[in-house]
Amino acid sequence: MLVTSETKSNTNQAHLLGNRFDRFEWAGAFGDLGTLIPFVTGYITIMHMDPQGVLFMFGMLMIGSGLYYRTPISVQPMKAIGGAAIAQAATITPGMVWGAGIFTGLLWLALGLTGTLKIISKIITKPVSKGIVMGLGLLFMMEGIRMMRPDFILAVIALVIAFTLLNNKRFPVMFILVIFGVTIALLRDPGLGHELSAIRWHLSLPNFTLGQITWTEFITGALILGIPQAPLTLGNSVIATVEENNRLFPERPVTEKKIATSLGLLNLVSPLFGGIPVCHGAGGMAGHIRFGARTGGALIILGTLLLVTALFFSNSVVLIFKIFPASILGVILFIAGLELAVSTRDIEKEKTCYFTFMVTAGFSIWNIGAGFVAGLAVQELQKRKILKF
């Protein structure tokens, strides 16, 4: 059992004390690297976006999230926008990415402030919300396995280490995984150590990029990148994040309105200095928590590290990321997904509820937005006695 009643109690007690910065928060800070590093690396190496702007804004937004929520509500790259932009790097410009971020910010700010999401949340039953969480968890596990596959022996060793030490209170497993991964990377590529030792710090400030976006890029980014992201954001960043936060931190609950408004503000701010579209995510939150985080301190720690990297080592970002083998990142992602999937175990056992839950989860593996729509459709058909079991 990944989350026990004792874990919940400890979580709540830790929360009441405010943000912490102990070794478990430090370990939990790295729990979302499985999604952060691949997307950021893709933006930088394939789309040639300025690494300083990307990391600077990530750092600022993570610190803000940690200070405001005081729970491990993550800040992640938006996956649909990131995947589409990186895959079509030949035709997608940085301006389109920033335009998609601004559009996304305006959309979710409007949905949050007008109360529209409050209406939507009233029609979402537990089987639908839990189904989205289950689908997202399985999706993370599958992606983790895909990342592990090219170096499966190393991944199996890391998995054994992770499962053996997962609940160890003295030695946070994330530290062991990071040390193990870095050691393997340096042993396999001795030249990497020499390259890392040659890194020198140099203070530089990010450029203001808002004025570089054209109206054409804004409209194109909104249509091609922003609109397709919306259903995924609703399921993962809003519904699933609210579900996870309120289950683990009932003393500091959040609402769909608060999360949507937060998403809007984050994405209006991010493009100002070259940041990418971001979201809160239940998977990232599960990763932080699974590896030890219990407060927003983990976000502040990771945000500070990214901020320092952006300001002093922006020219060496890709080299620094090389110390994290993809298979180890896959293990981290797999365990975060497992944490999410297991959290749905309290779903009602009635056949109709379980059917809605499974339909939602199944479609969510393919697309979170499709899972949301499919779950609602089955739910309403059951209410009207059109669909019977």
Secondary structure as UniProt FT lines:
FT   HELIX           5..16
FT   HELIX           23..29
FT   TURN            30..32
FT   HELIX           33..45
FT   HELIX           51..69
FT   STRAND          76..77
FT   HELIX           79..87
FT   TURN            88..91
FT   HELIX           94..113
FT   TURN            114..115
FT   HELIX           116..122
FT   HELIX           126..148
FT   HELIX           149..151
FT   HELIX           152..165
FT   TURN            166..167
FT   HELIX           173..188
FT   HELIX           190..197
FT   HELIX           210..212
FT   HELIX           215..221
FT   HELIX           222..226
FT   HELIX           227..232
FT   HELIX           233..240
FT   HELIX           241..248
FT   TURN            250..251
FT   HELIX           256..269
FT   HELIX           270..273
FT   STRAND          278..279
FT   HELIX           282..290
FT   TURN            291..292
FT   HELIX           297..312
FT   HELIX           314..316
FT   HELIX           317..321
FT   TURN            322..323
FT   HELIX           326..342
FT   TURN            343..346
FT   HELIX           351..366
FT   HELIX           368..383
FT   TURN            384..385
//
